Amino acid sequence: MHRPDVTDELVCYCFGYSERDIVEDCSKNGRSLIMEKIMAEKKRGECDCSTKNPKGR
């Protein structure tokens, strides 16, 4: 389902996920498997948000 209030703006520059990706993932799975993947990758040190994200986070 398309939600006009949800954007395609990237929220995860390391892995290329948008706000829409995460919202759709939650709708489909009842929780965000994407966020679980991001958190697991961050724990392994595979996150480079400080350089990839224009906001530096």
C-alpha positions as CSV (number, residue, x, y, z in Angstrom):
1,M,0.0,0.0,0.0
2,H,1.4,3.4,-1.0
3,R,1.4,5.9,1.8
4,P,1.9,9.5,0.6
5,D,3.2,10.6,4.1
6,V,6.2,8.2,3.8
7,T,9.1,9.3,1.7
8,D,11.8,7.6,-0.3
9,E,14.4,9.6,1.6
10,L,17.3,7.4,2.7
11,V,17.5,6.8,6.4
12,C,20.3,4.2,6.2
13,Y,23.1,5.4,3.9
14,C,25.3,2.4,4.7
15,F,22.8,-0.2,3.3
16,G,20.6,2.0,1.2
17,Y,17.3,1.8,3.0
18,S,14.6,4.4,2.7
19,E,11.9,5.4,5.1
20,R,9.4,3.7,2.7
21,D,11.5,0.4,2.8
22,I,11.3,0.3,6.6
23,V,7.6,1.2,6.8
24,E,6.7,-1.5,4.2
25,D,9.0,-4.0,6.0
26,C,7.1,-3.4,9.2
27,S,3.7,-3.7,7.5
28,K,4.7,-6.9,5.8
29,N,6.5,-8.6,8.7
30,G,4.8,-7.1,11.8
31,R,8.3,-5.7,12.8
32,S,11.2,-4.3,10.9
33,L,13.6,-7.1,9.7
34,I,15.5,-4.3,8.1
35,M,16.2,-2.6,11.4
36,E,17.2,-5.9,12.9
37,K,19.7,-6.4,10.0
38,I,21.0,-2.8,10.4
39,M,21.5,-3.3,14.2
40,A,23.3,-6.6,13.6
41,E,25.6,-5.0,11.0
42,K,26.4,-2.1,13.3
43,K,27.4,-4.5,16.1
44,R,29.8,-6.2,13.7
45,G,31.3,-2.8,12.8
46,E,29.9,-2.7,9.3
47,C,28.3,0.7,9.7
48,D,29.9,3.8,8.2
49,C,27.1,6.3,8.8
50,S,29.5,9.0,10.0
51,T,31.0,9.4,6.5
52,K,28.1,8.2,4.3
53,N,25.2,10.1,5.8
54,P,25.3,13.8,4.9
55,K,24.1,14.6,8.4
56,G,27.1,12.7,9.9
57,R,25.1,10.2,11.9
